[in-house]
């Protein structure tokens, strides 16, 4: 199959043979090493002008797979350093230069900037006392103290008041926020406040919004981690997954709890048996494993072995039956005179 060419464009970053400080300061240290190599190579490819290249070429250069290169590109898109453009389902353009500062500027232009000062005001004792008069707020205070294992200070309560008054968080949403933050080891209200503002900017207004965002994040995580390998296993064309295919992936991972290893094995078997990228066929393979409570490759191997034994036994039994049938003399039916037989019976009665 011929390589699919992708247009590479410069998008507001000058001196592309140099590494932007934003990348070094904020992104490079936490990124996987292989992903850093991909980003640096993209910068080098631009060389001050637009050019064409393909993911296949990059995979050959780095002695990697196209799926791994694709995961790196998607990773940098999620981080905001790349912008991917698709045409008719195919990746057609990679734009470099959408750093954090650029995203903030775009949000401001779109009217998404936070419409308030992000620093928590110094509320007066009277304001805080009035805030704590509400029964739901007192319950919120009790829950917060239980999570933190200490009484709340006036500053702590100021954060709760800020979330409620400026962000419009209900007590239930504030409790959910603290649950998430404490589970991640964040015991400072200042740290929690950063997340609260991000939630507000992201349109989160209820605990259900938090659940939906988590489900969406998990789904995207699966696609980000497995997407390239699944495309490779199914020999798919270079395109994005359809909504129905995304639903299959979500079901396999979230509902049936299959590991990446088993999902990829089902996809490999699908192409081997059908020659197509059939998600419906892969779904049948995984449903069969789910029905048998199979969760490891060792269990898959044992199931395959049992199936092979049953198939061999059934085939042997059919051959034995065929040989036995062929050794018996042909039976010829005898014509009967039913009127005569009936007369004999009546005479004997």
Secondary structure, DSSP 4 states (H G I P E B T S, - for coil): -PPPPEEEEE-S---TTS--HHIIIIITTTS-HHHHHHHHHHHHHHTTS-EEE-HHHHHHHTT--HHHHHHHHHHHHHHTSEEEEEETTEEEEEEE---HHHHHHHHHHTT-S-SS-SSPP---HHHHHHHTTSHHHHHHHHHHHHHHTSPPPHHHHHHHHHHHHTS---HHHHHHHHHHHHHTT---HHHHHHHHHHHHHTT--SHHHHHHHHHHHHHHHHHHHHHHHHHHHTT--S-PPPHHHHHHHHIIIIIS---HHHHHHHHHHHHHHHSS--HHHHHHHHHHHHHTT--SHHHHHHHHHHHHHHHHHHHHHHHHHHHHHHHSPPP------HHHHHHHHHHH-
